[in-house]
Each structure stands twice: as C-alpha cells, then as structure tokens.
Amino acid sequence: MAVLWWRARSGVKTDLVGYLPFLARTKDHQPAEAVQQRLEGVFATIEELREICQVPSISIGVIHRRKLVLTHGFGAIDPRLGDPVPPDDETLYTLCSISKVFVSAAVGILVEDGKLEWTDPVGKYLPEFKPNGDPRVATEATFNDFLRHSGGLSNPVITILAQEGKVLVQQRDFIELVNEARTDDRGQPYFNREHKYSNIAYGLITLVIERVSGMRYAEFLQKRILDPLGMTNTAVFKNRLLHKSKDGGPPNVAHAYAQLDDGSWSFMDHEWTSEDNSPVLGMVGVRSSVKDMMVFSAAIMEAWFDDLSVSDFSILADSGLRENPLKQMGPILNGYYWTRPHNDPFQNEAAYHLGWLRARLPTCMVSWGSWNSVLGRNVTESGQSFRDRCILGQTSEPRLLYKSTGIGFCGTGCLHIFPETQSAIVVFSNGLNCADAADLVASALIQALFDLQPPVDLLSIGKRERDVRKAQFQQIMRDLDDHRDVSGRESNHDDYIGRYHGLAIDLVIRRGTEDGKLQLCLNNREDAVWPLEYHNVDQYSFWPKTRDDWLKGGWLDWDEYTIGILSFKRDEFGAVNGATWVLEGPDEAYFFHKM
C-alpha cells in the first residue's frame, strides 16, 4: 500500500519486441542438483533475515526451467504457540498489492472475450464516475492508463484502509471517494503526465469488471481464474479463511503478528478479504499461498509464450490443467508502459506495465516497491554508494525480470518472473516491523538461483535496513515535536465537536465519556477511536505515543508526521467549518466539511 511517486520519462505504446523472451532465451543450463543445492544453501541466511526483520514466518517457492525446484517454510504461523507450526506451501498469506495482478489478468480475459478494449476509456463503463477535478480522467483515461498508474487518480487510500486493518469505505460509497480524489498537484494534472501510484484506480476497475461480466469481482476471479487453474489455496471470499485448515487443525492462515520491544507477539488481522468490497479486494485483499502463486506464475509464462504449452510446466501438468484461462499476457507484460527513472550506474531501463514492473539485471530496481528504505530507490549521495554496492549480479549475464510487490502492516510479499529461463520466485511473510523480509529473502534466492557474481551480503543489508526502520518512528516523533507549539491558548473544545465529511467517510469529533477529552471517531465505528492531543492553534494530533502502539495499530504505512494531524479551519466569522487532513505525504491536504 505504500505511496510511491516519480516523474516518468515517457509513456509510449509499443510492442517492445526487443524484450520478448522467446526471442532471446539464456543458455545457462546448469544441473538441477547444483541449482537446488545453492538454494538450500541460503536457508540459514533466510532464517537470520527472518529474525533480523522480526517477522514470525516466511514461505518460499522456486520454479526454474519450468520445473518446481523447491518450497520451504521458516518460523511459525502463530509464534505465540508453545509448539509452533511452520508454514507450508498451502499456507495463506495476504498478497497486499500483488492482488493487483489479478485485476489486470481479469481485464485481459474480458478483452479476449470481446467485452472491452485496452484502449477504452474506463468512464465509458461507469457513467457515475465523474471526477471533481480533471474530467479527462473519466472521458479519456483508458484501462491501459489506469493499470500502469497514469490514469490521473491520486491515492487517498488511508481513508479506505484505516488503522488496525479496518475498512472504512464500503463498495456502495466507493464512487464518491474516487470522484473526490485529487487529479492534480497544485493545478498540474496527473493524467498521463506522471506515474502516480493509485490503489483506488485498481479498485475502480474492479467495478467495471463486475458491470461487464455480470458477476461480483470475487466470483469472476473464482470462476474464470482460480477454479480453472486449480488454485484451491487462494481466498477471495471471507468464508474461505474459516475452512482453510491444516490436517484438521486450525485454519492454515498466516495472520499478521507484530513483535514488540519486549519480544512478545501481538496478533493482528484485517477486513480486506471480502467478496462484499470488490475495490478493496482488488487493491490489496486477495490471500494466497506459495503453491498457488507458483501455479499462477507458470500459467502467466505459458499464456505468454507461443512456443510453450501446459505440459511444458510440471506444476501445471501435475494439476491436470487442460486449458489456460489467462489471456492477453503479451499486452499486459509488454504493451503499454511508463518508464521508471533511476540513478544506478548501470542504467538498464525499468518500466511499469499493467500491474508489473519490468527491469533488466543488474539494476537497483530488483527491490523497487519494497519497504526497504535504500534498495531500489533514488537515494541521496550519502546512501547511493551503499545501494550501488548491493546491486545483484554486477558482473553476471544480464537477465530480464518482471515483478510484483505487496506491502502492508500484515506482511510483505513478492513475485518474480524471469522469462528467459522460465523461472519464478515467490516469497511471503506475515509481519512488517524492521525492513522488508520478503524482498531481502527474494534477493538471496535470486542470487543463489542464478549464481550471480560478485556475491552480495544480504545479512549486512538486512541489518542496515533494520536500523533505518527502527529509527523511523523516532524520526516521526521528532518531526512531530519540532512542529508542535502548545504555547498558544487552546480554543473551546465545543468549537470542534461535530461531524466532518469528505472522501466518503465521516470524521466525528467528540468528547470521551471517561475523561471528557477530544476524540476522533472514524465513520462512527467504536473500534476506530483515537484520542486527540493539542498540537498547535486549531491543530490536534492522534499519533500513537510508542513504537509498540504504532506497530500494533498497523500504522507502518503512515510514515509522515503530517498524516496524524487534523487542522481545523474557520470561516470569516471565526466558526469552525471544516478540517484538513494530509493523506498523501507532500500533496495538498483534503478538506472535510463540517456538517
């Protein structure tokens, strides 16, 4: 769910013939035994990375040369148990933003069915979609544009996915949210001018899928993708989580846990996996397993390559699959795109396609989109030398990579496909605390799978990322203190009490029943109430006071102090008539009208 932003260099529609993998397969045929030994040789490193990142479990799977090489689980699904149970390849993890690859896959099926076109404006299918800002977002932005994150919608996802995994905006109100979402930055439109990562853009497309197919989005995924592929260890319906058990025991679901300062584990969950809220399910809500996502990865490659069939992939042949349901994988992976500039010394082009990042190793973009603070980002000079030393395979043969990454308080995941060797790597973790465990583990597996040279010390990287993330909360608190000024007289609390509406949610300011102090209640949910603390004139903060509370509340995606502050506004007569809330880092604040 992390908000990522950049100015893109270009947005050209092309077939990208030079990147089609079946035109240039690599020739590094190494014995399968040697490959497996190298992968198993990093198991100790993976376990150390799990401990460094302070996550309860990690699950991995690898396909190479169309064959299943291995799966393995580390740690415990529930770390609180005296007899911990490790994950297996059927354990369900939350995909977070990896869920988006199912949205593009679903659109591809409907394109193949002749029910829509990649170049159709999305608003053509949703006449109620009428953005308050740039009208072109509805009348001109196409499926290609939205799926590559250049459709012009911003990302006020915090109003949908509140702390502790709560979903505030229901499907019936989602159009109100997207119509009010910002389409520009201080008068400069986003539409096809910037790659603006937008969760709500993908949520919007799930509504089109429903309208065109006549099915709920979850039902479409189940009938058109999951059932045909035999993906029985993937959940898009709530009740699937209740029945997914392991040997008749408790549900085989890797719920999230946060490890606190005293070493204990705090249980966490979320409301994202539900057939009743298609936008959230499409953005972040699918739960799946290593086993199923390896099947999905193999199906992607089989659908993409004209010279391969289902029988060429052992994991597909073993499942009894006869006809691959995935369609249009060429346009999805190699069609419309937006370049992702970066400043590493190799300058191999990276681009974001329809739900997938494409990059060519060696590149820092192997870690793009992860929660790691240095890898994969355009860092400043002080951190760039470290990042550049950590780039995988600097003297090895270049190779093509497609990847999808998921990040949430409930864990991280990554899906890597290497088309030239028909390889895939899947990694999931069920926690987020000190760095991105899935990203670091995937890097270790990539290095081992292809024997990349020179070797990079992933443990040193993990420790550095851990230290940076450990300091993050303290930096937020310092920023909060630097901007706090309580020397001025606090206004009468009655000025603020009331209901404020915007972006399809209510902010209710009220007095606490026990202490009489101001509280923020989101959408009248009694399980979404936070105390307000005086911060400055007409400003109140609701930030947690300790890092443990920050972790337990699932605040990790709230990484700037401004996101935890409400600023109240007054009319010409001095009466409070609204409140502003900065939801997207440096962007302008959203206004919530007092009702």
Sequence and secondary structure as in RCSB ss.txt:
>XXXX:A:sequence
MAVLWWRARSGVKTDLVGYLPFLARTKDHQPAEAVQQRLEGVFATIEELREICQVPSISIGVIHRRKLVLTHGFG
AIDPRLGDPVPPDDETLYTLCSISKVFVSAAVGILVEDGKLEWTDPVGKYLPEFKPNGDPRVATEATFNDFLRHS
GGLSNPVITILAQEGKVLVQQRDFIELVNEARTDDRGQPYFNREHKYSNIAYGLITLVIERVSGMRYAEFLQKRI
LDPLGMTNTAVFKNRLLHKSKDGGPPNVAHAYAQLDDGSWSFMDHEWTSEDNSPVLGMVGVRSSVKDMMVFSAAI
MEAWFDDLSVSDFSILADSGLRENPLKQMGPILNGYYWTRPHNDPFQNEAAYHLGWLRARLPTCMVSWGSWNSVL
GRNVTESGQSFRDRCILGQTSEPRLLYKSTGIGFCGTGCLHIFPETQSAIVVFSNGLNCADAADLVASALIQALF
DLQPPVDLLSIGKRERDVRKAQFQQIMRDLDDHRDVSGRESNHDDYIGRYHGLAIDLVIRRGTEDGKLQLCLNNR
EDAVWPLEYHNVDQYSFWPKTRDDWLKGGWLDWDEYTIGILSFKRDEFGAVNGATWVLEGPDEAYFFHKM
>XXXX:A:secstr
    EE  S       GGG GGGS       HHHHHHHHHTTHHHHHHHHHHHT SEEEEEEEETTEEEEEEEEE
 SSTTSSS     TT BEE GGGGHHHHHHHHHHHHHTTS  TTSBGGGG TT   SS THHHHT BHHHHHTT 
SS    GGGTB GGG B S GGGHHHHHHHS  EETTEE TTTSEE  HHHHHHHHHHHHHHHSS HHHHHIIII
IHHHT TT B SHHHHHH BSTTSSB B  EEEE TTS EEEE  S   TT HHHIIIII EE HHHHHHHHHHH
HHHH TT  GGGSHHHHTTT  S     HHHHHHSS EE     SS    EE SS EEEEESSGGGGTTSS SST
TS   HHHHHHHHHT TTTTS  EEEEEEEEEETTEEEEEEEEGGGTEEEEEEES  SSS HHHHHHHHHHHHHT
T SS   HHHHHHHHHHHHHHHHHHHHHHHHHT    S    GGGT EEEEETTEEEEEEE TTT  EEEEETT 
TTSEEE EEEETTEEE   SSHHHHHHTT TT  SGGGGEEEEEE TTS EEEEEE  STTS  EEEEE 
